Amino acid sequence: MQRTDFRCFHRLRVRWAEVDMQKIVFNAHYLMYIDTAMMDYWRALALPYEASMVALGGDIYVKKATLEYHASAQLEDLLDIGLRCARVGNSSLLLQAGIFRGEQLLVSGELVYVFADPATQTSRPVPEALRAIFAAYEAGDAMAHAHCGAWDALGPDAARVRHAVFIQEQGIPADIEVDELDATAVHVVLRNRLGMPVATGRLLQHAPGEGRIGRMAVERALRGGGWGRQVLRALEDAARARGDQRALLHAQVQARAFYERAGYHIHGEPWMEAGIPHITMQRAL
């Protein structure tokens, strides 16, 4: 087992509470490390776990977990936990894990899951859609696709994501979140391989040659998976296609680092909107 066998990794640092009297990681914590990394795997598949299981009509349950110890992790080690789906049977899934310190394999593991009816916990066949998603991901394929268009076509999906993020999560009043600019904006919706909308944003014509990006929202469970960046790049492509030379946006201050990594720079001082501090940012296209 090598690092190159894995496409998905979760990085963590060994904490004081996880080492034993021998000053090495207590053996049971390695399963916790793998379970922690599991959410990154679902995030990489662009599948918000709970909603996806509802859509698929089942849930997955651990049947068997085995670990093989090759070397010990120590306090303050940076570990990379790799996960991959090695096999999909009729009703079972075999996921393999590798815990690495640099290139050194410390622990290898296998977890057998069973897809089952959540009400009776009796097994049922793995849905073809989920089977195809695992195969596509491990083959290196894209897990979500950006759709660009008008509100008439994308409005219901965009509104679903925005309602969950801005109204339900952040408490922004609905009459502020929804406005008349949606009708003339260019919208981008990112859909996963189940057809579920997982991220969105819109592009306005702020001034000649200048596009204004806004209403950027990503499904909460999928943040940190690169999906917001994919929406942002699709909006920038749309701005370039119509001849814009610059993109401007009003970012929530807590998202400042995300936009800075994408090449945006602060312009002016912070200000408040809907009770949330914002900052104007821009970049050349």
Secondary structure by P-SEA (a helix, b strand, c coil): cccccccbbbbbbbccccccccccccccaaaaaaaaaaaaaaaaaccccaaaaaaacccccccbbbbbbccccccccbbbbbbbbccccccbbbbbbbbbccccccccbbbbbbbccccccccccccaaaaaaaaaaaaccccbbbbbbcccccaaaaaaaaaaccccccccccccccccccccbbbbbbbccccccccccccccccccbbbbccccccccccccaaaaaaaaaaaaaaaaaccccccccccccaaaaaaaabbbbcbbbbbcccbbbbbbbbcc
